[in-house]
């Protein structure tokens, strides 16, 4: 077996590997002798199948397995002998006629290309100064949150029989929808409560109920939107025959102990405490997010080293595919939409380079600090992921368990967050008081 490094450019390495046909045949003979004692074939006593017969029957398959095993072993040996850390899976390019190799008529020759990890010393975590904005939870914010909760629990009380429905009222109606005089499936209901102004019905339906009174009957002329989900109704004009049973006025509940008890709590004080805890958690998450952004910016500025081309290309391709999907859905900024493709690619390649660089820096800082993630943390993340697909939880869990790459993607953000938390715990973190609005203001890209 001969392994020779033929190219070293930046972080890319190429090795030429040759295994002679004689070596392959010797390993094939050895493999045949390993399995022969356990073989049971018709016409032969157990364990007494001749080697020549095994070679004739299974030689091709065994040689294929040997070649795969040799390629993997040789790749690992080449990297270990050169003291290199791969930045991804080696890319193997076979030379010559592989059929002749399998038949034992030619040497196994191939080139192995691989990107290797850069060598660098990360900045010391305790030398960093990180800015972390913080905001206090005020009584005013708690009151605003309680008002929203009360608004979400609006109740409706009957108006006088002669009262006309106003915007925000709930109108209890029966209706029958017809197209060309014929009632259509799903177009009828009884005792249906319609909140005027909620925009839960097709355009024009709620608006034509403004001013109706209890006991009134009215025809509503509307048109289904062109993009209506039911294709048989999309774009068609319809008439809804409506009978009004009752008009109800909205009533926001008083924010008191009784309101809190209606939510399953003991008192308004307990409710205020829970709301404050929730707001405090939101503030803490936002503060950490801003501190993490500042940390990543400082780490990016503090490091400059060559990046594995394959890692950058893979990251860029993922970003570019996501951008293309956003473009197809019309969810890109006007600035990006107007830029030439070459300019866009250059910008997003820089983003890919930043992500790869930061990933390597965080990984190395985590290795130095001996940061580890537990199986319990991974399992919790897997459970959270599975819960996003109700009814398919078992399939999701099995998918991750059977796909190492998917599991690695699940573990990566957990590890990154633990490394970030470690750095923030030893770095100098300077808290700056800001308003809630400033705390939640979007950072510039």
C-alpha positions as CSV (number, residue, x, y, z in Angstrom):
1,X,0.0,0.0,0.0
2,X,1.4,3.4,-1.0
3,X,0.0,6.8,0.1
4,X,1.5,10.0,-1.2
5,X,0.4,13.6,-0.7
6,X,0.3,15.2,-4.1
7,X,-1.1,18.6,-3.4
8,X,-1.4,21.0,-0.5
9,X,-3.0,24.3,-1.2
10,X,-4.4,26.3,1.7
11,X,-6.6,23.9,3.7
12,X,-7.1,21.5,0.8
13,X,-5.1,18.3,0.6
14,X,-4.9,15.6,-2.1
15,X,-3.4,12.1,-1.6
16,X,-2.6,9.5,-4.2
17,X,-3.3,5.9,-3.0
18,X,-2.2,2.6,-4.6
19,X,-2.9,-0.9,-3.3
20,X,-1.4,-3.6,-5.6
21,X,-3.5,-6.3,-7.1
22,X,-1.3,-8.8,-5.1
23,X,-2.2,-7.1,-1.8
24,X,-5.9,-7.2,-2.7
25,X,-5.8,-10.8,-3.6
26,X,-4.0,-11.6,-0.3
27,X,-6.6,-9.8,1.7
28,X,-9.4,-11.5,-0.3
29,X,-7.8,-14.9,0.5
30,X,-7.6,-14.0,4.1
31,X,-11.3,-12.9,4.1
32,X,-12.4,-16.1,2.5
33,X,-10.5,-18.2,5.1
34,X,-12.3,-16.1,7.8
35,X,-15.8,-16.9,6.6
36,X,-15.3,-20.4,5.2
37,X,-15.6,-22.3,8.5
38,X,-19.1,-20.8,9.1
39,X,-20.4,-21.3,5.6
40,X,-23.2,-23.8,4.8
41,X,-23.8,-24.5,1.1
42,X,-25.8,-27.3,-0.5
43,X,-23.5,-30.2,-1.5
44,X,-20.8,-29.4,1.1
45,X,-20.4,-30.4,4.7
46,X,-20.7,-27.4,7.1
47,X,-17.4,-25.5,7.2
48,X,-15.9,-27.6,4.4
49,X,-16.7,-25.4,1.4
50,X,-13.5,-25.2,-0.8
51,X,-11.9,-21.7,-1.0
52,X,-12.1,-21.8,-4.8
53,X,-15.8,-22.4,-4.7
54,X,-16.3,-19.5,-2.2
55,X,-14.2,-17.3,-4.5
56,X,-16.2,-18.3,-7.6
57,X,-19.6,-17.7,-5.8
58,X,-18.8,-14.6,-3.7
59,X,-15.5,-13.3,-4.8
60,X,-16.8,-10.2,-6.5
61,X,-19.0,-9.2,-3.6
62,X,-16.2,-9.8,-1.1
63,X,-13.7,-7.8,-3.2
64,X,-16.2,-4.9,-3.3
65,X,-16.5,-5.0,0.5
66,X,-12.7,-5.1,0.8
67,X,-12.2,-2.1,-1.5
68,X,-14.7,0.0,0.5
69,X,-13.0,-1.0,3.8
70,X,-9.5,-0.3,2.4
71,X,-10.5,3.1,1.1
72,X,-11.9,4.1,4.5
73,X,-8.9,2.7,6.4
74,X,-6.4,4.3,4.0
75,X,-8.1,7.6,4.2
76,X,-8.0,7.5,8.0
77,X,-4.3,6.4,8.0
78,X,-3.3,9.2,5.5
79,X,-4.9,11.8,7.8
80,X,-3.4,10.4,11.0
81,X,0.1,10.0,9.6
82,X,0.0,13.6,8.4
83,X,-1.6,14.7,11.7
84,X,-4.5,16.4,9.9
85,X,-8.0,17.0,11.2
86,X,-10.6,16.6,8.4
87,X,-13.2,19.4,7.9
88,X,-15.6,17.0,6.2
89,X,-15.9,13.7,4.5
90,X,-13.0,12.9,2.1
91,X,-13.9,13.0,-1.6
92,X,-12.6,9.8,-3.4
93,X,-11.9,9.7,-7.2
94,X,-11.1,6.2,-8.5
95,X,-8.5,5.9,-11.2
96,X,-8.5,3.3,-14.0
97,X,-11.0,0.5,-14.6
98,X,-12.6,-0.5,-11.3
99,X,-14.0,-3.7,-12.9
100,X,-10.5,-4.9,-13.5
101,X,-9.6,-4.1,-9.9
102,X,-12.6,-6.2,-8.7
103,X,-11.5,-9.1,-10.9
104,X,-7.9,-8.9,-9.5
105,X,-6.5,-7.8,-12.9
106,X,-5.3,-4.3,-11.8
107,X,-4.0,-2.3,-8.9
108,X,-6.5,-0.2,-6.8
109,X,-5.5,3.4,-7.5
110,X,-7.4,6.5,-6.4
111,X,-7.0,10.1,-5.3
112,X,-8.5,11.4,-2.0
113,X,-9.3,15.1,-1.7
114,X,-10.1,16.5,1.7
115,X,-10.3,19.9,3.4
116,X,-8.6,20.1,6.8
117,X,-9.3,22.2,9.9
118,X,-7.4,25.4,10.3
119,X,-4.9,25.8,13.1
120,X,-5.6,28.9,15.2
121,X,-5.6,30.0,18.8
122,X,-8.9,31.5,19.8
123,X,-9.1,34.7,21.8
124,X,-9.3,34.2,25.6
125,X,-12.9,34.4,26.8
126,X,-12.0,36.4,29.9
127,X,-10.4,39.1,27.8
128,X,-13.7,40.0,26.1
129,X,-16.0,42.8,27.1
130,X,-19.6,42.3,26.1
131,X,-22.4,44.8,26.0
132,X,-25.7,43.6,27.4
133,X,-28.8,45.9,27.3
134,X,-31.3,45.3,30.1
135,X,-34.7,46.6,30.8
136,X,-36.8,46.6,34.0
137,X,-40.4,45.4,34.0
138,X,-42.6,48.3,34.9
139,X,-46.1,48.4,36.5
140,X,-47.2,50.1,33.3
141,X,-46.1,47.1,31.2
142,X,-47.8,44.7,33.6
143,X,-51.0,46.8,33.3
144,X,-50.8,46.8,29.5
145,X,-50.4,43.0,29.5
146,X,-53.4,42.6,31.8
147,X,-55.5,44.8,29.5
148,X,-54.6,42.6,26.6
149,X,-55.5,39.5,28.5
150,X,-58.8,41.0,29.5
151,X,-59.4,42.0,25.8
152,X,-58.8,38.4,24.8
153,X,-61.5,37.4,27.3
154,X,-64.1,39.8,26.0
155,X,-67.7,38.8,26.8
156,X,-70.8,39.9,25.0
157,X,-74.1,41.1,26.6
158,X,-77.4,41.4,24.7
159,X,-78.3,44.9,23.5
160,X,-81.9,46.2,23.5
161,X,-84.2,44.6,20.9
162,X,-84.2,47.8,18.9
163,X,-80.4,48.5,19.1
164,X,-78.5,48.5,15.8
165,X,-75.3,46.5,15.4
166,X,-72.1,48.5,15.6
167,X,-68.5,47.7,14.8
168,X,-67.2,45.4,17.5
169,X,-70.6,44.0,18.3
170,X,-71.4,40.3,18.0
171,X,-74.4,39.4,15.9
172,X,-76.1,36.0,16.4
173,X,-77.5,34.9,13.0
174,X,-78.8,32.0,10.9
175,X,-77.7,32.1,7.3
176,X,-78.0,30.2,4.1
177,X,-75.6,30.8,1.2
178,X,-76.7,30.5,-2.4
179,X,-75.0,30.7,-5.8
180,X,-77.4,31.1,-8.8
181,X,-80.3,30.5,-6.4
182,X,-78.9,27.1,-5.2
183,X,-77.7,26.5,-1.7
184,X,-74.1,25.2,-1.7
185,X,-72.4,22.8,0.7
186,X,-70.9,24.4,3.8
187,X,-72.7,27.7,3.2
188,X,-75.3,27.4,6.0
189,X,-75.3,27.8,9.8
190,X,-77.6,28.4,12.7
191,X,-77.0,30.5,15.8
192,X,-73.7,31.6,14.4
193,X,-72.0,34.4,16.3
194,X,-70.3,37.0,14.0
195,X,-68.1,39.7,15.5
196,X,-68.3,42.7,13.3
197,X,-64.9,44.0,12.3
198,X,-63.1,40.8,13.2
199,X,-62.7,40.0,9.4
200,X,-63.3,36.3,9.9
201,X,-65.7,36.0,7.0
202,X,-65.3,36.7,3.4
203,X,-65.1,40.4,2.4
204,X,-68.4,42.3,2.5
205,X,-70.1,39.8,4.8
206,X,-69.5,41.5,8.2
207,X,-69.8,45.0,6.7
208,X,-73.4,44.4,5.5
209,X,-74.4,43.4,9.0
210,X,-73.7,46.8,10.4
211,X,-76.9,48.4,11.5
212,X,-79.0,45.3,11.6
213,X,-81.4,44.7,14.5
214,X,-82.7,41.6,16.3
215,X,-85.5,39.9,14.3
216,X,-84.4,41.5,11.0
217,X,-83.9,39.4,7.8
218,X,-81.5,40.6,5.2
219,X,-79.8,39.3,2.0
220,X,-76.0,39.8,1.8
221,X,-74.5,40.1,-1.6
222,X,-70.8,39.1,-1.6
223,X,-68.2,37.5,-3.9
224,X,-65.7,34.9,-2.9
225,X,-62.1,35.9,-3.3
226,X,-60.3,34.6,-6.4
227,X,-57.8,32.7,-4.1
228,X,-60.5,31.2,-1.9
229,X,-59.4,27.7,-0.8
230,X,-62.5,25.9,-2.1
231,X,-62.0,26.0,-5.9
232,X,-65.7,25.5,-6.6
233,X,-66.5,28.8,-4.8
234,X,-63.4,30.9,-5.7
235,X,-64.4,34.1,-7.5
236,X,-68.1,33.4,-7.6
237,X,-70.9,35.8,-6.5
238,X,-73.2,34.6,-3.7
239,X,-76.2,35.7,-1.8
240,X,-76.5,34.9,2.0
241,X,-80.0,34.9,3.3
242,X,-79.6,36.0,6.9
243,X,-81.9,36.1,9.9
244,X,-80.7,38.1,13.0
245,X,-81.5,36.6,16.4
246,X,-79.6,38.9,18.7
247,X,-77.2,41.8,18.8
248,X,-74.6,41.7,21.6
249,X,-72.3,44.4,22.9
250,X,-68.7,43.7,23.9
251,X,-67.9,44.0,27.5
252,X,-64.3,43.8,28.7
253,X,-64.1,42.2,32.1
254,X,-62.9,44.2,35.1
255,X,-59.3,43.3,36.1
256,X,-59.9,42.2,39.6
257,X,-59.7,39.1,41.8
258,X,-62.8,37.6,40.2
259,X,-61.2,38.0,36.8
260,X,-58.1,36.2,38.0
261,X,-60.3,33.4,39.5
262,X,-62.0,33.0,36.1
263,X,-58.5,32.2,34.7
264,X,-58.0,29.5,37.3
265,X,-55.9,31.6,39.7
266,X,-56.3,32.6,43.3
267,X,-56.1,36.4,43.1
268,X,-55.2,39.4,41.0
269,X,-51.9,39.6,42.9
270,X,-51.0,36.1,41.7
271,X,-52.0,37.0,38.1
272,X,-49.8,40.1,38.2
273,X,-46.9,38.1,39.5
274,X,-47.2,35.6,36.7
275,X,-47.4,38.3,34.1
276,X,-44.3,40.0,35.6
277,X,-42.5,36.7,35.5
278,X,-43.4,36.2,31.9
279,X,-42.3,39.7,30.9
280,X,-39.1,39.3,32.9
281,X,-38.3,36.1,31.0
282,X,-39.0,37.9,27.7
283,X,-36.6,40.6,28.8
284,X,-33.9,38.1,29.8
285,X,-34.1,36.3,26.5
286,X,-33.9,39.5,24.6
287,X,-30.9,40.7,26.7
288,X,-29.1,37.4,26.1
289,X,-29.8,37.6,22.4
290,X,-28.3,41.1,22.2
291,X,-25.3,40.0,24.2
292,X,-24.8,37.0,22.0
293,X,-24.9,39.2,18.9
294,X,-22.3,41.5,20.4
295,X,-20.2,38.5,21.4
296,X,-20.3,37.0,17.9
297,X,-19.4,40.3,16.4
298,X,-16.4,40.6,18.6
299,X,-15.3,37.0,18.0
300,X,-15.6,37.6,14.2
301,X,-13.5,40.7,14.4
302,X,-10.9,39.0,16.6
303,X,-10.1,36.1,14.3
304,X,-8.8,35.9,10.8
305,X,-7.7,32.5,9.4
306,X,-8.2,30.4,6.3
307,X,-11.5,28.6,6.1
308,X,-12.1,25.1,4.7
309,X,-13.5,25.7,1.2
310,X,-16.0,22.8,1.4
311,X,-17.5,24.0,4.6
312,X,-18.0,27.5,3.2
313,X,-19.5,26.1,0.0
314,X,-21.9,23.9,1.9
315,X,-23.0,26.8,4.1
316,X,-23.4,29.2,1.2
317,X,-25.5,26.6,-0.7
318,X,-27.8,26.3,2.2
319,X,-28.2,30.1,2.6
320,X,-28.6,30.5,-1.2
321,X,-31.3,27.8,-1.4
322,X,-33.2,29.5,1.5
323,X,-32.9,32.9,-0.2
324,X,-34.2,31.4,-3.5
325,X,-37.2,30.0,-1.6
326,X,-37.8,33.4,0.0
327,X,-37.6,35.1,-3.4
328,X,-40.1,32.6,-4.9
329,X,-42.5,33.4,-2.0
330,X,-42.0,37.1,-2.4
331,X,-40.5,37.6,1.0
332,X,-37.3,39.4,0.3
333,X,-36.4,43.1,0.8
334,X,-36.7,45.5,-2.1
335,X,-32.9,46.1,-1.9
336,X,-32.1,42.4,-2.4
337,X,-34.7,42.0,-5.1
338,X,-33.1,44.8,-7.2
339,X,-29.5,43.6,-6.8
340,X,-27.7,41.7,-9.6
341,X,-27.2,38.0,-8.8
342,X,-23.4,38.2,-8.7
343,X,-23.6,41.0,-6.1
344,X,-26.1,39.1,-4.0
345,X,-24.0,35.9,-4.1
346,X,-20.9,37.9,-3.0
347,X,-22.8,39.3,0.0
348,X,-24.2,36.0,1.1
349,X,-20.9,34.2,0.6
350,X,-19.5,36.6,3.2
351,X,-22.3,35.7,5.5
352,X,-21.4,32.0,4.9
353,X,-17.8,32.7,5.7
354,X,-18.7,34.5,8.9
355,X,-20.9,31.6,10.0
356,X,-18.2,29.0,9.3
357,X,-15.5,31.1,11.0
358,X,-17.7,31.6,14.1
359,X,-18.6,28.0,14.2
360,X,-15.0,26.9,14.2
361,X,-14.1,29.6,16.9
362,X,-17.0,28.5,19.2
363,X,-16.1,24.8,18.7
364,X,-12.5,25.4,19.6
365,X,-13.4,27.6,22.6
366,X,-15.8,24.9,23.7
367,X,-13.2,22.2,23.4
368,X,-10.7,24.2,25.4
369,X,-13.3,24.8,28.1
370,X,-14.4,21.2,28.0
371,X,-18.0,22.2,27.3
372,X,-20.2,19.1,26.8
373,X,-23.9,18.4,26.1
374,X,-25.7,15.6,27.9
375,X,-28.0,13.0,26.3
376,X,-30.8,14.4,28.4
377,X,-30.4,17.8,26.7
378,X,-30.4,16.1,23.3
379,X,-33.5,14.1,24.2
380,X,-35.3,17.2,25.4
381,X,-34.5,18.9,22.1
382,X,-35.7,15.9,20.2
383,X,-39.0,15.9,22.1
384,X,-39.5,19.6,21.4
385,X,-38.8,18.9,17.7
386,X,-41.2,16.0,17.6
387,X,-44.0,18.0,19.2
388,X,-44.0,20.4,16.3
389,X,-45.6,17.5,14.2
390,X,-48.7,16.4,16.2
391,X,-49.6,12.8,15.3
392,X,-46.2,12.1,13.8
393,X,-44.0,12.2,16.9
394,X,-42.9,8.6,16.7
395,X,-41.9,9.0,13.0
396,X,-39.9,12.2,13.8
397,X,-38.0,10.5,16.6
398,X,-37.2,7.5,14.5
399,X,-36.0,9.7,11.7
400,X,-33.5,11.5,13.9
401,X,-32.4,8.3,15.5
402,X,-31.7,6.7,12.1
403,X,-30.0,9.8,10.6
404,X,-26.7,10.8,12.2
405,X,-26.5,14.0,10.1
406,X,-30.0,15.1,11.3
407,X,-29.0,14.3,14.9
408,X,-25.8,16.3,14.5
409,X,-27.9,19.3,13.3
410,X,-30.1,18.9,16.4
411,X,-27.0,18.8,18.7
412,X,-25.2,21.8,17.1
413,X,-27.4,24.7,18.4
414,X,-27.4,23.1,21.9
415,X,-23.6,23.0,22.0
416,X,-23.4,26.5,20.6
417,X,-25.7,27.9,23.3
418,X,-23.7,26.2,26.0
419,X,-20.4,27.6,24.7
420,X,-22.0,31.1,24.5
421,X,-23.2,30.8,28.0
422,X,-19.8,29.7,29.2
423,X,-18.1,32.7,27.5
424,X,-20.6,35.1,28.9
425,X,-20.0,33.6,32.4
426,X,-16.3,34.4,32.2
427,X,-16.2,37.5,30.0
428,X,-16.7,41.0,31.3
429,X,-20.3,41.8,30.7
430,X,-21.4,45.4,31.0
431,X,-25.1,45.9,31.5
432,X,-26.8,49.0,30.1
433,X,-30.3,50.1,31.1
434,X,-32.6,50.6,28.1
435,X,-36.3,50.9,27.4
436,X,-38.3,47.8,26.5
437,X,-38.8,49.2,23.0
438,X,-35.0,49.6,22.6
439,X,-34.4,46.1,24.0
440,X,-36.7,44.5,21.4
441,X,-35.6,46.7,18.5
442,X,-34.3,44.7,15.6
443,X,-30.5,44.8,15.1
444,X,-29.2,46.0,11.8
445,X,-28.2,43.1,9.6
